[in-house]
Amino acid sequence: MKPAKLWSWIIFAFGAAYFIVPLLATFEFSLRIRREGYTFDAYTSVFSDGRFQASFSYSLLIGVCAIIVGLLIVVPAAYYVRLRAPHLRPIIEFITLLPLVIPAIILVFGYIRMYNTSSALPLLGTNLGTDILLTLAYVALALPYMYRAVDTGLRTIDVQTLTEAANILGANQATIIAKVIFPNIIVAVLSGAFLTLAIVIGEFTIASLLNRQVFGVYMQNVGANRAFEPAALAVISFVITWGAMGMIQLLARFAPKTARRD
């Protein structure tokens, strides 16, 4: 083996160990809830907890709503920018990067100040309004990833030709986006959806300050009173996140290998 290749494998091994060893240690600790040996009692306790089921189901529901709202905003916007206004792309990319620059705690305090019960739009006055506000907050957090996933998908197809062909057949803009563009970028859309779901599952700050019992808040509450169950929850969270990343890689293998269109 050549020295350069050997060093590459050594660096890769150290990098993998940096991520894998703590996870394995956490998993091993989660199995030691009983003194006599390893057991999955911590996982059984977590899965049988009604609060886990409620918080995880609620996070999934909010995640699905955030994905739908995000797609309704991002797909038409990215399509229009690519087809009609390419000069606006730097501005749109800058706007979509703002959630990475603005801390979540500042974002949620702005929401609380703007949508409290004394404002013109008191979303925080009801549970439904708070759920809507939380969904919109997650849409904002996922915007950088959703937009770039959709934009990458649009680059793999000839948007101009598809649009012109659909117009010749009498399709309007809504039909073109729903029945022509969207099916051709479904892999990119699913990648953005999985990234959004991973963000929602692990988010804590916004949901906590809005007093919503999501999965991240449940993990923090359990961690304040127990030892082994939080380790089990951490492993479960890693599995969910890595599962979402794995699905993105799997979907990328089935993406159409077409030439990039600029």
SULCOR-V751971 format. One record per residue. N is the residue number from 0. PHI is phi in whole degrees, 0 to 359 (none if undefined). Layout:
# SULCOR-V751971
N_PHI, N_PHI
This chain:
# SULCOR-V751971
0_none, 1_292, 2_304, 3_297, 4_292, 5_298, 6_295, 7_298, 8_293, 9_294, 10_296, 11_298, 12_296, 13_295, 14_296, 15_295, 16_296, 17_300, 18_267, 19_280, 20_300, 21_300, 22_293, 23_296, 24_295, 25_296, 26_297, 27_296, 28_294, 29_294, 30_269, 31_256, 32_292, 33_251, 34_288, 35_281, 36_160, 37_284, 38_204, 39_264, 40_299, 41_297, 42_290, 43_297, 44_296, 45_293, 46_292, 47_272, 48_284, 49_298, 50_292, 51_296, 52_298, 53_292, 54_291, 55_291, 56_297, 57_295, 58_297, 59_297, 60_297, 61_296, 62_296, 63_296, 64_297, 65_295, 66_296, 67_296, 68_296, 69_298, 70_293, 71_297, 72_271, 73_284, 74_300, 75_298, 76_294, 77_296, 78_296, 79_296, 80_298, 81_288, 82_270, 83_250, 84_224, 85_298, 86_291, 87_273, 88_301, 89_302, 90_291, 91_296, 92_296, 93_295, 94_296, 95_290, 96_274, 97_301, 98_299, 99_280, 100_266, 101_276, 102_299, 103_299, 104_292, 105_290, 106_299, 107_288, 108_293, 109_296, 110_298, 111_298, 112_291, 113_276, 114_242, 115_284, 116_293, 117_264, 118_269, 119_289, 120_235, 121_280, 122_293, 123_281, 124_279, 125_227, 126_295, 127_297, 128_297, 129_294, 130_298, 131_298, 132_295, 133_296, 134_299, 135_295, 136_295, 137_291, 138_299, 139_295, 140_297, 141_272, 142_303, 143_301, 144_280, 145_295, 146_296, 147_290, 148_293, 149_292, 150_297, 151_297, 152_296, 153_294, 154_288, 155_273, 156_235, 157_270, 158_298, 159_298, 160_294, 161_297, 162_293, 163_296, 164_297, 165_293, 166_296, 167_298, 168_278, 169_93, 170_281, 171_272, 172_296, 173_297, 174_294, 175_298, 176_293, 177_284, 178_249, 179_244, 180_286, 181_302, 182_299, 183_279, 184_240, 185_298, 186_295, 187_296, 188_297, 189_295, 190_298, 191_297, 192_294, 193_294, 194_296, 195_299, 196_297, 197_297, 198_294, 199_296, 200_298, 201_263, 202_283, 203_232, 204_300, 205_296, 206_296, 207_295, 208_287, 209_270, 210_60, 211_249, 212_271, 213_268, 214_297, 215_297, 216_293, 217_299, 218_300, 219_293, 220_295, 221_293, 222_295, 223_282, 224_237, 225_230, 226_246, 227_275, 228_298, 229_299, 230_296, 231_296, 232_295, 233_297, 234_296, 235_299, 236_297, 237_297, 238_297, 239_297, 240_295, 241_293, 242_296, 243_296, 244_295, 245_295, 246_294, 247_297, 248_296, 249_294, 250_293, 251_296, 252_291, 253_260, 254_292, 255_295, 256_271, 257_252, 258_289, 259_288, 260_248, 261_239
